[in-house]
């Protein structure tokens, strides 16, 4: 492994990292070394904030703005979330100021900050100071020399980033859980503790899985309490001849506000990518101008945003650096950002003013149609459990032989065509359970149904992998089994970024074994850590469609 002094950056947090080992000059995603390094520095600063805030928590001092800052900072560094260096410089300065304020509050309350590490003491203000620090050997992934400790620390860090993404969405709907915030901050401090052994870090990662389940349950509660339980829904993928706005990302609160503000304006609203499942919620069906879904997964946006013609609102991660042809009609909000793109800030009460986007839409042509038809989704846990008797009977009769959980992420790699072929070649008595943008590899295929049960059951966004876990646990109870692993369910999951990491840790915490990840195993898993996951949990990769189907069907 190269050390920090011999490379301009080092990042291996996503599946597409260079050579499967790490990007060292420029990110495959397009991230520059300067942006990568300043993101590393933000994580470095967040660890320092967590250390001192843990002391404050012990004294009964905790300001919610500290929790919010940490969650937002972690979310900003997720792959393809924020491309605006200025936002990171400002965030770091605000973080350092916050850290000092917490230290002062601890001392004033009679406590002490016994930790004198650089995480707690370093301070900088100017862009030059921050840039120099971001390039320092002690900042970033390679600061941990031991490969296995580094691997486990990064696995945990990426899990925390995914956890933060889900928690921020719940927060935006008024839902929070202090135990999740407290765990995240404890874990951030533990990552800096050189006394922790590999075994202790493995245990900490599994504990993160427990809180991963909790945060996905919290977001599920936030979404369903606010917008109702998802319903089986046919979603239009064609277009109308009206000016329109395209909404991508994951944040349902942003979508709700935009729909309210576009009522009666003559402007239609379409979803893109992971926003597709919004159509499944009853609360959004009252908007007649909420037309349908445009396009596919995130990595095709450079083509699909161009043909959409109207403004695009990015609510979360999954941003591809925009072409000049549509950059001037892109907008970001929340934790996202792109240098040179207008950012919509929230007011103090969380509301946002999208009037500029709406007025721009009125001046632009209607979307160019790229496909026609409908796709079906809305099979979250409440829906599937509502037809549980039908599902159980299909399993008992042999009409359904096996379920395949094919949740996760889509991506650019040609090797991901494997998942389309896998879906096509599955036996006709197999049903796919999906969530996340991985569904775009097969959700437009005509795979038919089994006794009226569609062979592709889309639960929703990546966080709705929680629904798939709930379904599996309820089926285990219904069949009177001792373990979820006794069910006829196989896990063939595509991963790309850090939200997939917390989903994986959550499944491991729930005791799910024999999960297969593709198209490649994570580059941040050292050989020894990968060996632990294989031996203890049955984690595996993929080979080819024919052999893998035989292997899964024989389980």
C-alpha positions in Angstrom: 0.0 0.0 0.0 1.3 3.5 -0.9 1.8 5.9 2.0 0.4 9.3 2.0 3.7 11.0 1.1 3.9 9.2 -2.2 0.3 9.8 -3.5 -1.7 13.0 -4.0 -4.9 11.4 -2.5 -6.2 8.1 -1.4 -9.8 7.0 -1.5 -11.3 3.6 -1.8 -14.8 4.1 -0.2 -16.8 3.3 -3.4 -17.1 0.1 -5.5 -15.6 1.7 -8.6 -12.3 2.8 -7.0 -9.3 2.5 -9.3 -8.1 -1.1 -9.9 -10.3 -2.1 -6.9 -7.6 -0.9 -4.6 -7.8 2.9 -4.3 -7.8 6.2 -6.3 -4.5 7.9 -5.8 -4.4 10.7 -8.5 -8.0 11.5 -9.3 -11.2 9.7 -8.3 -12.9 7.5 -10.8 -16.0 9.5 -9.8 -14.3 12.7 -11.0 -13.2 13.9 -7.5 -9.9 15.9 -7.6 -7.1 15.2 -5.1 -7.8 18.6 -3.5 -11.4 17.8 -3.0 -10.7 14.3 -1.7 -8.1 15.7 0.8 -10.4 18.4 2.1 -13.1 15.9 2.6 -10.7 13.8 4.6 -9.9 16.8 6.7 -13.6 17.3 7.5 -13.8 13.7 8.8 -10.6 14.4 10.8 -12.3 17.5 12.4 -15.5 15.6 13.0 -13.6 13.0 15.0 -12.2 15.8 17.2 -15.7 17.2 17.7 -17.0 13.8 18.7 -14.1 13.3 21.2 -14.9 16.6 23.1 -18.6 16.2 22.8 -18.4 12.8 24.4 -16.9 14.6 27.4 -19.7 17.1 27.3 -22.4 14.3 27.1 -20.9 12.8 30.2 -21.6 16.1 32.0 -25.1 16.3 30.7 -24.2 18.9 28.1 -25.3 18.3 24.5 -26.5 20.8 22.0 -28.6 19.4 19.1 -26.7 21.6 16.7 -23.6 19.4 17.5 -25.4 16.2 16.5 -26.8 17.9 13.4 -23.3 19.2 12.4 -21.7 15.7 12.7 -24.5 14.1 10.8 -24.4 16.6 8.0 -20.6 16.6 7.8 -20.5 12.8 7.4 -23.3 12.9 4.8 -21.4 15.6 2.8 -18.5 13.2 2.3 -20.5 10.3 0.9 -19.6 9.4 -2.7 -21.1 11.8 -5.3 -22.7 14.0 -2.7 -20.8 17.3 -2.7 -18.4 18.7 -5.2 -18.1 22.2 -3.9 -14.7 22.8 -2.2 -15.8 26.1 -0.7 -18.6 24.4 1.2 -16.0 22.0 2.8 -13.7 24.9 3.8 -16.6 26.7 5.4 -17.8 23.5 7.1 -14.3 22.8 8.6 -14.0 26.3 9.9 -17.4 26.0 11.5 -16.5 22.6 12.9 -13.3 23.9 14.5 -15.2 26.8 16.1 -17.8 24.4 17.4 -15.2 22.1 18.9 -13.6 25.0 20.8 -17.0 26.1 22.1 -17.7 22.6 23.4 -14.3 22.4 25.1 -15.0 25.7 26.8 -18.4 24.5 28.0 -16.8 21.3 29.4 -14.2 23.2 31.4 -16.8 25.7 32.6 -18.9 22.8 33.9 -16.0 21.5 35.9 -14.9 18.8 33.5 -11.7 18.4 31.6 -10.5 17.4 28.1 -7.8 14.9 29.0 -7.4 14.0 25.3 -4.5 16.1 24.0 -4.3 14.5 20.5 -4.1 16.5 17.3 -7.8 15.7 16.7 -8.6 17.9 19.7 -5.8 20.6 19.6 -5.1 21.4 15.9 -6.7 24.6 14.7 -6.6 26.5 11.4 -8.6 29.2 9.8 -7.3 30.3 6.4 -7.8 28.3 3.2 -4.1 27.9 3.0 -3.8 26.4 6.5 -6.7 24.0 5.8 -5.3 22.9 2.5 -1.8 22.3 4.0 -3.4 20.3 6.8 -5.5 18.2 4.4 -2.3 17.0 2.8 -0.6 16.1 6.0 0.4 12.5 6.7 -1.8 12.3 9.8 -5.0 13.1 7.9 -6.9 10.6 5.8 -7.1 6.9 5.3 -3.4 6.1 5.1 -2.7 7.6 8.5 -3.4 4.2 10.0 -0.3 2.1 9.1 -1.7 -1.4 10.0 -3.6 -2.7 7.0 -6.2 -4.7 9.1 -6.9 -1.9 11.6 -7.2 0.5 8.7 -9.6 -1.8 7.0 -11.8 -2.1 10.1 -11.7 1.6 10.8 -12.7 2.5 7.3 -15.5 -0.1 7.3 -16.9 1.5 10.4 -16.4 5.0 9.0 -18.3 4.2 5.9 -21.0 2.6 7.9 -21.3 5.8 10.0 -21.5 7.8 6.8 -24.4 5.7 5.6 -26.1 5.9 9.0 -25.7 9.7 8.9 -27.5 9.9 5.5 -30.5 8.0 6.9 -30.6 9.9 10.1 -30.5 13.3 8.3 -33.6 12.3 6.2 -35.4 11.3 9.5 -34.3 14.6 11.1 -35.7 16.5 8.2 -39.1 15.0 9.0 -38.8 15.8 12.7 -37.6 12.4 13.9 -34.4 11.8 15.9 -32.9 9.2 18.3 -30.3 10.3 20.8 -29.0 6.8 21.2 -28.0 6.8 17.5 -26.3 10.1 17.8 -24.4 9.0 20.9 -23.3 5.8 19.3 -22.0 7.6 16.2 -20.0 10.0 18.3 -18.6 7.2 20.5 -17.6 5.2 17.4 -15.9 8.2 15.9 -13.8 8.5 19.0 -13.1 4.8 19.0 -11.7 5.0 15.5 -9.0 7.3 16.8 -8.1 4.9 19.7 -4.9 3.0 18.9 -5.4 0.7 21.8 -8.4 -1.0 20.2 -7.6 -4.5 18.8 -8.9 -5.9 15.5 -11.3 -8.1 17.5 -12.7 -5.1 19.3 -13.1 -3.2 16.0 -15.0 -6.2 14.5 -17.4 -6.1 17.5 -17.8 -2.3 17.1 -18.7 -2.8 13.4 -21.4 -5.3 14.4 -22.6 -2.8 17.0 -22.9 -0.3 14.2 -25.1 -2.8 12.4 -27.4 -2.8 15.4 -27.7 1.0 15.1 -28.0 0.7 11.3 -31.2 -1.3 11.9 -32.4 1.3 14.4 -31.7 4.2 12.0 -33.5 2.5 9.1 -36.4 1.7 11.4 -36.5 5.4 12.5 -36.5 6.6 8.9 -39.2 4.0 8.0 -41.3 5.4 10.8 -40.6 9.0 9.8 -41.6 8.3 6.2 -44.7 6.2 6.8 -46.0 8.4 9.7 -45.7 11.4 7.5 -46.7 10.1 4.1 -48.5 6.8 4.8 -47.5 3.2 4.1 -46.3 2.6 0.5 -49.0 1.1 -1.8 -48.7 -1.1 -4.9 -48.4 1.6 -7.6 -48.0 1.8 -11.3 -45.7 4.6 -12.2 -45.7 6.4 -15.6 -42.4 6.6 -17.3 -43.6 8.7 -20.2 -44.0 12.5 -20.3 -46.6 15.2 -20.8 -46.3 18.4 -22.9 -45.8 20.8 -19.9 -42.8 22.5 -18.5 -41.4 20.4 -15.7 -38.9 20.0 -12.9 -36.9 16.8 -12.3 -36.2 15.8 -8.7 -33.4 13.4 -7.9 -31.8 12.0 -4.7 -33.6 10.7 -1.7 -35.2 13.4 0.5 -39.0 13.2 0.6 -39.4 16.4 2.5 -37.8 18.4 -0.3 -40.1 16.7 -2.8 -43.1 17.5 -0.7 -42.2 21.2 -0.4 -41.6 21.4 -4.2 -44.9 19.7 -4.9 -46.8 22.2 -2.7 -45.0 25.2 -4.3 -45.7 24.0 -7.9 -49.5 23.5 -7.3 -51.4 25.5 -9.9 -48.4 26.8 -11.7 -48.7 24.6 -14.8 -45.3 23.0 -14.0 -45.1 19.2 -13.7 -42.8 17.3 -11.4 -41.0 14.1 -12.2 -38.7 11.9 -10.1 -35.4 10.5 -11.1 -33.2 7.7 -9.7 -33.8 6.9 -6.0 -36.7 9.4 -5.8 -38.9 6.9 -7.8 -40.4 5.3 -4.7 -42.0 8.6 -3.7 -44.8 7.6 -6.0 -45.7 4.7 -3.8 -46.6 6.9 -0.8 -50.3 7.8 -0.5 -49.7 11.4 0.5 -48.0 12.2 -2.8 -50.9 10.8 -5.0 -53.0 13.9 -4.4 -50.7 16.0 -6.6 -52.1 15.8 -10.2 -48.9 17.4 -11.5 -46.7 14.7 -10.0 -46.4 13.0 -13.3 -44.1 10.0 -13.1 -40.5 8.9 -13.2 -38.0 10.1 -15.9 -35.0 8.0 -16.7 -33.0 5.5 -14.8 -30.2 5.2 -12.2 -27.9 8.0 -11.2 -25.0 7.2 -13.5 -27.1 7.9 -16.6 -28.0 11.4 -15.6 -25.5 13.2 -17.9 -27.7 12.0 -20.8 -31.1 12.1 -19.1 -30.7 15.5 -17.5 -29.8 16.9 -20.9 -32.9 15.5 -22.6 -35.2 16.5 -19.7 -34.8 20.1 -20.8 -36.1 21.6 -17.5 -34.5 22.4 -14.1 -33.1 19.6 -12.0 -33.2 19.6 -8.2 -30.6 17.4 -6.5 -31.7 16.7 -2.9 -28.9 14.3 -1.9 -26.0 12.3 -3.1 -25.7 10.5 -6.5 -24.6 13.6 -8.5 -22.5 13.1 -11.6 -20.4 16.2 -12.4 -22.7 18.1 -14.8 -22.2 19.0 -18.4 -22.1 22.6 -19.3 -25.2 22.1 -21.4 -27.4 21.7 -18.3 -25.3 22.9 -15.4 -27.0 26.3 -15.5 -30.4 24.7 -14.8 -29.2 22.4 -11.9 -29.9 23.3 -8.3 -28.6 21.6 -5.1 -30.0 21.5 -1.6 -29.3 19.8 1.8 -25.8 18.2 2.0 -25.2 18.4 -1.7 -23.2 20.9 -3.6 -21.5 21.6 -7.0 -19.1 24.4 -7.6 -20.9 27.0 -9.7 -24.4 25.6 -9.2 -27.1 27.5 -7.2 -27.6 26.0 -3.7 -31.0 26.3 -2.0 -30.6 26.8 1.7 -33.2 25.9 4.3 -34.8 28.5 6.5 -34.5 28.3 10.3 -37.8 26.3 10.4 -36.6 23.8 7.7 -38.7 25.3 4.9 -37.2 26.0 1.5 -38.1 28.5 -1.2 -38.0 26.8 -4.6 -39.6 29.8 -6.5 -36.4 30.4 -8.6 -36.5 26.8 -9.9 -40.3 27.1 -10.7 -39.9 30.3 -12.5 -37.0 28.9 -14.6 -39.1 25.8 -15.5 -41.8 28.0 -17.0 -39.3 29.4 -19.5 -38.0 26.0 -20.7 -39.3 23.3 -23.1 -41.2 20.2 -21.9 -39.2 17.0 -21.4 -38.1 15.0 -24.4 -39.7 11.6 -24.2 -37.2 8.8 -23.9 -39.5 5.8 -23.1 -43.1 4.9 -22.5 -45.0 2.6 -20.2 -45.3 1.9 -16.5 -43.3 0.2 -13.8 -44.8 -1.3 -10.6 -43.5 -0.8 -7.1 -44.6 -0.2 -3.5 -43.9 -3.6 -2.0 -42.6 -2.3 1.4 -43.1 -4.5 4.5 -46.6 -3.3 5.3 -47.7 -4.2 1.8 -46.0 -7.6 1.5 -47.1 -8.6 5.0 -50.7 -7.6 4.0 -50.5 -10.4 1.4 -48.4 -12.7 3.6 -51.0 -15.5 3.4 -50.8 -15.5 -0.3 -47.0 -15.5 -0.3 -46.8 -18.3 2.3 -49.3 -20.4 0.4 -47.2 -19.9 -2.8 -44.1 -21.1 -1.0 -45.9 -24.1 0.6 -47.4 -25.2 -2.7 -44.0 -24.9 -4.4 -45.2 -22.1 -6.8 -42.4 -20.0 -5.3 -39.2 -21.9 -4.8 -36.9 -19.1 -3.7 -36.6 -15.4 -3.0 -33.6 -13.4 -4.1 -32.7 -10.2 -2.3 -31.2 -8.1 -5.1 -31.1 -4.7 -3.3 -28.3 -2.2 -3.4 -26.8 0.2 -6.0 -26.4 0.5 -9.7 -23.2 1.9 -11.3 -21.3 2.5 -14.5 -19.3 -0.7 -14.7 -20.2 -2.9 -17.7 -19.9 -5.9 -15.4 -23.1 -4.8 -13.7 -25.0 -6.1 -16.7 -24.6 -9.4 -14.7 -27.6 -8.4 -12.6 -29.8 -7.9 -15.6 -28.8 -11.3 -17.0 -29.2 -12.9 -13.6 -32.8 -11.6 -13.3 -33.6 -12.8 -16.8 -32.2 -16.3 -16.2 -33.6 -16.9 -12.8 -36.1 -19.9 -12.7 -39.7 -18.8 -13.3 -40.5 -19.9 -9.7 -38.1 -17.3 -8.2 -39.1 -13.9 -6.9 -36.8 -10.8 -6.6 -37.0 -8.6 -3.5 -35.3 -5.3 -4.3 -34.6 -1.8 -2.9 -32.3 0.9 -4.0 -31.2 1.9 -7.5 -30.0 -1.6 -8.3 -33.6 -2.2 -9.4 -33.0 -0.3 -12.6 -31.1 -3.3 -13.9 -34.3 -5.3 -14.1 -37.4 -3.3 -13.0 -38.4 -2.7 -16.6 -38.1 -6.3 -17.7 -41.3 -8.3 -18.3 -40.7 -11.1 -15.8 -44.3 -11.9 -15.2 -45.9 -13.0 -11.9 -46.5 -16.1 -9.7 -50.2 -16.5 -8.8 -50.6 -12.7 -9.1 -47.5 -11.9 -7.1 -45.1 -9.9 -9.3 -41.7 -11.5 -9.7 -40.0 -8.2 -8.9 -41.1 -6.7 -5.6 -39.7 -3.2 -5.2 -39.7 -2.0 -1.6 -38.3 1.4 -2.4 -35.1 3.4 -1.7 -31.9 1.9 -0.4 -32.9 2.5 3.2 -36.0 0.4 2.5 -33.7 -2.6 2.6 -35.1 -2.5 6.2 -38.4 -3.6 4.7 -36.8 -6.6 3.2 -35.3 -7.5 6.5 -38.7 -7.1 8.2 -40.3 -9.3 5.6 -37.7 -12.0 6.1 -38.0 -12.0 9.9 -41.8 -12.2 9.6 -41.6 -15.1 7.2 -39.3 -16.8 9.6 -41.9 -16.5 12.3 -44.7 -17.6 10.0 -42.9 -20.8 9.0 -41.8 -21.4 12.7 -38.1 -21.4 11.9 -35.3 -20.8 14.3 -33.2 -18.7 11.9 -33.7 -16.4 9.0 -31.1 -18.4 7.2 -33.4 -21.4 7.1 -35.7 -19.5 4.7 -35.5 -20.0 0.9 -34.0 -16.6 0.6 -30.6 -15.8 -1.1 -28.8 -12.5 -1.0 -27.1 -11.3 -4.2 -26.5 -7.6 -3.5 -24.9 -5.0 -5.7 -23.1 -2.2 -3.8 -21.6 1.1 -4.7 -21.4 3.6 -1.9 -21.5 4.0 1.9 -25.2 3.6 2.5 -24.8 0.1 1.2 -22.1 -0.5 3.8 -24.5 0.3 6.7 -27.2 -2.0 5.1 -24.6 -4.8 5.0 -23.6 -4.3 8.6 -27.3 -4.2 9.6 -27.9 -7.5 7.8 -24.9 -9.1 9.6 -26.1 -7.8 12.9 -29.5 -9.5 12.2 -27.7 -12.8 11.7 -28.1 -13.0 7.9 -25.4 -15.2 6.4 -24.1 -16.1 2.9 -24.5 -12.6 1.5 -22.9 -12.2 -1.9 -21.6 -8.8 -2.9 -20.7 -7.6 -6.4 -19.7 -6.7 -8.9 -16.5 -6.7 -6.8 -15.8 -7.0 -3.1 -14.9 -3.8 -1.3 -11.4 -2.6 -1.9 -11.2 -1.4 1.8 -11.4 -5.0 3.0 -7.9 -6.2 3.7 -7.3 -9.9 3.0 -7.4 -10.7 6.7 -10.7 -8.8 7.3 -12.2 -10.3 4.2 -11.2 -13.7 5.6 -13.0 -13.0 8.9 -16.2 -12.0 7.0 -16.0 -15.1 4.8 -15.4 -17.5 7.6 -17.8 -16.0 10.2 -20.6 -14.7 7.9 -20.2 -16.5 4.6 -19.7 -13.3 2.7 -18.9 -14.0 -0.9 -18.5 -12.5 -4.4 -20.0 -13.3 -7.7 -18.7 -15.3 -10.7 -21.0 -15.8 -13.7 -24.8 -15.9 -14.0 -25.2 -19.6 -14.8 -22.9 -20.9 -12.0 -24.2 -18.5 -9.5 -27.8 -19.4 -10.1 -26.9 -23.1 -9.6 -25.1 -22.3 -6.4 -27.9 -20.2 -5.0 -30.7 -22.7 -5.9 -28.7 -25.5 -4.2 -28.6 -23.6 -0.9 
